[in-house]
Structure formats: structure tokens, C-alpha cells
Amino acid sequence: MKILAPEYYDKFRCIGALCTDSCCTGWDVVIDKITHDKYRQLPPGPLQDTLMQRIKVDSASTSEQLYATVELDGEVCPFFEGLCRIQTTLGENYLSHTCATYPRAQNKVDGSLEYSLYLSCPEAARLALSSPDKMAYQATDGKTPRGNILSLLSTRDNSKSYRHFQLIRNFVIDLLQNRDLPLWQRLIILGFTMKKLDELARGEYPLIPKILEGFEGSIKEGAYTELLTNFAPDLELQLQVTTILLNHRLQETRCPERFAEYYNKVLSDIGYETEPFSVSVKHYSKSYQDYYLPFEAKYGYILENYLVNYVFKSLFPLGPTTSLYKNERSLYAEYILLVCNFALVKTLLVGMAGYYEGNIGPDEAISIIQNYSKAVEHNLGYQQKLVQFIEASNMASNAALAILIKN
């Protein structure tokens, strides 16, 4: 079977006990039914007894992939001893599907597999984000994964414009990697495109290649230059929205400790809890101008890589045809979620650059994105709330979303 993956994918190796943020802490550990049956068939002994005591079957679940969960010791998997006790005692074949594959993301598009990495893993984030070269993709000889692929996309599905999925996604990645334009301009142009495609009726789907060709021509001709410069930034509204959304995640259960630490430093930098909000906006603006812009000039590829990896991994903008974790959203709603992630990460980077008065480099930025990904990327309920908040706030338009994008 053909396998497509970013070039960084084959370089990934779990660094085990050297990891700065173990995947065995901070979130639920899911056990699939096949793995649970293997545990039940083990000979009696201390490990088998512990497995049966600490793994709880979810009687309400109808999915064999989400069959049971591990009862944690606080925030830590009880089988984590610097390394996984299950793996060191029984071998990798006794790991659950989730534990055996993470941080690998696996999608199937028609007859091809697509591999990428979740950036919630520190080593994955380092590999995916640290290269100044444009993220490229290649055929890989990676082994076919065990278990079921959790997200599938069929270009023969007629419920959306799936037939043109590859064409649309190629356009999106090419646009996000167009370094002739500032990243904020690329994102706003992407919004124009997603709005247009989202408004098409099913009978108009054959027009998609011509529409994308038109957008490509307009970009090359610089047709958006004047329009984009007329988008006035509104830092007060931008900061108001991003702090509301980040505060909400901070107050939810299972908020990663390091994410909370980063965000609290951002709040300290802008004087969020000690100054009037208008003063916080001025602090935020100063941090952006004095400290973040120099960082962006040298390391702007980090956010670009983050967005491109997100697009490839999430099957943006159409999403999977079927998925175990599917949230059905329109093309424009997927764009809203992308913009929210960009805006929240940017707020954290700006605030941290200000907190350290510019003494922030690529390692710190990658750590911020990794911890944000851990806090948000696997929290489907929170992602849905991001989109709902924007829609309920009457911000689901290109002009309003540009406020979150442009400083």
C-alpha cells in the first residue's frame, strides 16, 4: 500500500526516559478490545492482576477501539516506571493501539495511507517544526500500522467536494508555504478561498478546479495587496478573544501543567490581573513590536510548519469521511478552527517573547507549541467550543477573523 508522509516522519524515534513530557502522564490511556482480551488471557500473576484491576471497561462505549481506559494514579499511568512496564515485561505487541502508535497520526485516503506526527510529543514537535526548509512529503517504507485506521477519506463520497480533496489541499499547502507573502496574509487569503468553496452547491463542485486556478492567478498578480492592507488590526478585540479562550482551557480539567505555566507568564507580561485591560493591550502591543517581530523575522518558519503539519494531519479542509473521533464541520468551520489555533499559539508566543524580553529562541517556541498541542489537539470538546464561540460572537466572517490573524 502506498504511504505518504512528511520527510521528518522516518526520523522519529521515541526517546523514552529522556523525554521532557512523557505521553504516559496527563491524559487518559485508552485500551482497545483486542488488547484487553490479550490481557485477560495472560497467565495469573502480579502484572495480570494489576491489569485487570486498573483497566476499566466502558460499558457505554459502542466502539472496540474505545473499549476501556486505565485508572490513573493522579495524572500518571500506573504502568509507567520511567518506561512502560507492559512493554518491558510483555513486549510491544501487548501495548494498546493508542500506546503503540502515538505520536503517529494515521489516515487513509482512498487506497493510500498518510502518516504524520502529533506535535503534543516533544520529539515529534522538534522534528516537525525545527527545519527552516519548507515541509515536504515523500513516499515512505513505514510499516503498515496495527489495528484500525481511525480516520478515512473517500474521494468518491459526494456529501462534500471530496472528489477534489487532493487539489484543494495542495492549493492550501502551497499557499501556506508561499513565503513571498507574510503569513498573516496567506491565512486571510485562505479565508477568502474557504468561504467561496463553502458556498458552492453540490452541482457546482465541478467548478472547483477553475475557482482555485482563479485564486492562484490573483495571488501571483498581487490582486490582494491593497485589500489586505485595508484590514485594520484591532488588538483590543484580538487579545480579549484569545484570553477568553485560553482562560477557558486553563480552567478545564486535565490542563497540562507546563501549558498553564506558559500562559500564566503571558498574563504576567501583559499585566492581565493587575492592570486595566487597556493597559494590558499596550503591553501586548509592545511585546509584539519589540520582541516578537524580531523573533518572527528569524524563525517565522516554525509557525508555518505548524500550520502545514496541521493541514496534512487533519485532512483539512474537508476532514475525514468517517472517523472514530469525527466532528462534522463545514469547510469554513474548519478554517475557523485553524485560525483559532493560530491566534492562540501566536498570543502565547508574543506574551512569552515579552516575558523574556526577546530572549526566546526556536527551542522555547517549539516547547510552547508542543504544550499547546497537548492541551488542545486531543481535546475534541474544547476544539468544538472554539468554533462555537466564534460563531456565537458573530465573528464567523473573513473581516472578523482577520482581527485574530493580523497584529
N, C-alpha and C positions, 0 to 999 in steps of 0.2 A: 504494500500500500504506500502511495506517495505521502511523504511527510515534509511539511514546510515549517520552518522555524526561523526566528531571528538568529543572526550569526553568533550572538553571545550564548545561545542556548546550550550548545555542546560543551561549553567551557564550565558549566555549572557542576560543582561537586559540593555536597553537604560538608561543612567544616566541623560538624558535631559539637564537641565540648568547647571549641574555640569561638562558637557563635556568641555574639553580644546580645542576642534577643531570641532565645530558644522558642521554636514553634511548639514546644511542649508546655508552655505557660501562657496564660492569658485568654484562652478561648476553649470552647467545648471541643471534645475529641469524639468524632462520630465513628461508629462501628457499623459496617455493613453486615448483612445477614450471613453471607458466605463465611466471612471471618469469624463471626460469632459462633457459627456451627463448628468451625475448626477448634475453637477454644473449648466448646462443650465436649468434644471428642478426645481431648487431651487426657493422658493418664492422671489419676489423682495425685495431688502433690501440692506444696505450698503455693506455687505460681498459679496453678489451675484454680485453686480455692480463691485466691485473690482476684483472679479474672472474673470469676462468677459472682463474687461479692461486689466488685466495684463497677461492673458494667451493667447498666440498667436498660432493659428493653423498653422501647417506647410503644406502648400498646395502641396509641392513637395514630401512629405513623402507618401509612399505606405503601411506603417505599422500602424496598430491600436495601437501598443504599443508605437510608437514614433509619436503620433498624434499631440502633441502640446508641447510648452515649456513656462515656466514662465518668464516674463520680469523682470529682477533683478533690485534691487536698488544698483548699483555698482556691488559688489560681493555677495550681500545678498538677499535671497528670501524675497519679500515684506510681506510675511505672517509669517515671523519669528519674534517673540516677546519674546525671551528667550525660549519660547515653540512655537509650531506651532499653529497659530490662527485657521487654518482649523480644526485641531484635537480637540482643546479645545472647539471650538464652535459647530462643527457638529459631531465630533466623528471620531474614527479611520477608519470607513468604508468609509469615504469621502476622505481619502488620496489616492493619485495616487498609482499605483502598485509599482513604484520605491520607493516612500517615505515610503510606508507601509512595504516593505520587506528589504530595506537596513539596516544594512550591511550584510544581509543574502544572500549568493550565493546559487542558487538552480539549480541543474542539474538533468536530468532524464536519467538513463542508463537502457535501456530495460524497465522492469516493476518496477524498483526501483528508489526512489528519493535519492539524495545525497545532504546534506546540509553542508555548511561551512560558514566562515565569511570573508568578505573583510577586510584586515588589514589597510585600509585607515581610519577606525574608531578607535579612541584611545582605547576605552574599548575592542573592538574586538582584537586589537593588543596585549593588555596587557594579555588577557586570552589565546590567541593562542601561544604567544612567551615566556611567563614567567616561564613555568614549565620546570625543568631540566629533567623530565622523557620523554621518547620517546613519541611522539604524537601517540595516539591510537584512534581507531574508534569503534563505538558501534551502535547498533540499538537504535533508539530514538522514543519517542512517540510524537515528534513535530507535530503540526497541519499541515495539507496539506495547502500549500500556496494559496492565492487568485491569480487570473489572470493566465496567461500562463507561463509555464516554458520556459525560454529564450534559454536554451542550452539542446539539446538532443543527445544521442549517442545510436545507434542501433548496436549491435554486429552482426546483420545479414546483415549489409551493406558490400559489397565486394569491395568498392573503395579503402580501405586501409586494413591493417591487423586488422580490428575492432573485428573480431571473437576472437582474442587473447588479447583483451584490458585488461581484469582483470589480466591476467597472467603477461603482460608486466608492468602494473602499480604496481602490487605487488612487482615485481622484483626491480623497480625503488625506491619505498619507502624503501624496505629492504636494498638496497644498500646505500641510503642516511642516513639511521639510523645505519649503521654498524660502530660503534664507535671504532672498532679495527683499523680503518684507519683514517688518518687525512681527514678533509672534502674536501680539495683540491684534494686528491687522489680519493675520491669517485666520485667527479664530472668528473675527467678525464676518469676514467673507464666507467662512464655513457656515455661519448662521444664515446668511442670505441663501446659500445653496440648500441647506436643510429645510428652510421654510418653503422654498419653491418645490422641492421634491415631495414634501409632506402634503402639499396642497393638491397634488395630482390625483385625479380619479383613476380607478383601475384601468379604464380604457385608454388612459393617456400614458401608461407606463412605457410603451414603445418609443415615446419622445425623449426618454431619459438620456440616451447617448448624445442626442443633439443638444439637449439642455446643458449637459456637462461640458460639451465642446464649446458652447457659448460662454460659460463661466471661465473656462481656460483661456479663451481668446481675450476676454475682458481683463483678466489678471495680467496677461502679457502686455496689453496695451496701456496698462496703468489707469484703467477707467474708474477704479475705486478710490484713487488717491484723494481727490477733493472731497468726496463724500465722507471718507473715513476721518479726515482732518476736522470735519464739522461735528463729529461726535464729541460733545463736551464731557469731560470727566466730572464725576460727582463723588469725591472721596468720602464725603459725609455719609451718603447713602450706601456706598460700597462698604465702608467699614461697619456701618450699622447692620447690614445684612450678614456679612461674614462673621461678625462677633455673635450675632444671634444664633447662627447655625453652628458655630464652633462651641458656644456655651452649651447648646443643647446636647452635643455629643459628649462634652465634658461631664454632664450631669447624668448621662445614661449609665446603666450598669456595665461592667466589664470594659471600662475605659482604660486603655493601656497607660501604665504609669509614666512612661517616657513621653508619650504624646501630651499628657496633662502637664508634665514639666515644661515642655517646649511652649505650650500655649500660655501657661502662666507667666513665662518670661516675656512673651509678646504683650500680654496685658500690662506687665510691669513697665515695659518700654514705652508704651503709649499713655501710661497713667490712667488706665481704664477705670480703676476703682478709687482713684484719689483725686482726679481732675474732672472738671466739666467735660462733657463729650466733645464740645467744640475744640477744647484744648487737646484732647486725645487725637482728634483728626489732624491737628497741626503737627503733633509729634509723629504720627504715622506718615504724613507727607514729607517731613524732614528725613525720616529714616529711609523712605523710598528714594528721595532725591540724592541724599548724601552718601548712603551706604548700599542700598540695593542696586541702583543703576550701575555703579562700577562693577558690582558682582555679576550682574546680568550681561554686561559687555564682555566679560571674560568667560562666563560659564552658562550662557543662555541655552546651550545645547542640552543641559540637564533637564529643563522643563520641556523642551521639545521632545526629547527621548521619552520622558514620562507620558506625554500625550500620545505619541506614536505607539508605544507599547500598550497603552490603554485601548486604543482603537483596534489594534490587531487582536488582543486577547479577548475583548468583549464582543467581537463581531459587529462593531459599530459601523453604520448607524442603525442597522436593521435588527440586530440582536438575533439570538438563535430561533430556529423554527420550533424546536422543542428543547426543553431543558429541565433538569431536576429543580433548579433554582430560578425558574423563569419569572420575570415580572414583565408583563406585556405593556410596552410603551410605544408611542408613535416615534417617527424619526426625529421630530423636533423635541420631544420629551427626552430622547437620548442625548440630543445636543444640549439641552438644559442641564442634564446631569454632568456632562463633560465640562461645561462652563463652571458649574458649581465646584467641581473638584479642582479645576484650575484656579479659581478665585480663592478657595480656602487654602490651598497649598501656597499660593502667592502671598496671601496675608501672613502665613506663618514665616515664610522666608523673609519678607520685608521686616516684620517685627523682630525676628532673630538677628537680622543684619543690624538693626538699630540697637538691640540689646547689647551686642558685642562691638558696636561702633565700627562696623565694617570688617572686623576680624573673623570673617566667616568664609570658608573655602568649600570646595566641592564635597569633601568628606562630610562636613556638617550638613550641607544641603541635602545630600543623599540620605543621611540619617533622618532628617526631618521628613522627607517624602516617604521613607520606609515606615516610620512610625505613624504617619498619617494613613498610609495604605493599610496598616494593621488595624487602625481604629475604624476605618470607613469601608475599605474594599470588601470585607467579608460580612458587613452588617447590612443586609439587604433591606431591612426595615428602615434604617436611617437613610439609605440612598433614596428610597421611595419618599421619605419625608422631605428630602431636599427638593425634589421635583414638585411635590405638593405645596411646599411653602412658596416657591417661586410662582406657581400658578395662582395660588390664593392671594398673593400680594400684587397681582396684575403686572407681573414682570416678565411674563412669557412672550416677549417680543424682542426683535433684534435691537431696537433702541434701548430698551431697559436692560437687557443682558450685556450690552456694550458697557454699561456703567460698572458691572462686575469685572469686566475684562480690561478696560483702559484706565490707567492712572494719569 
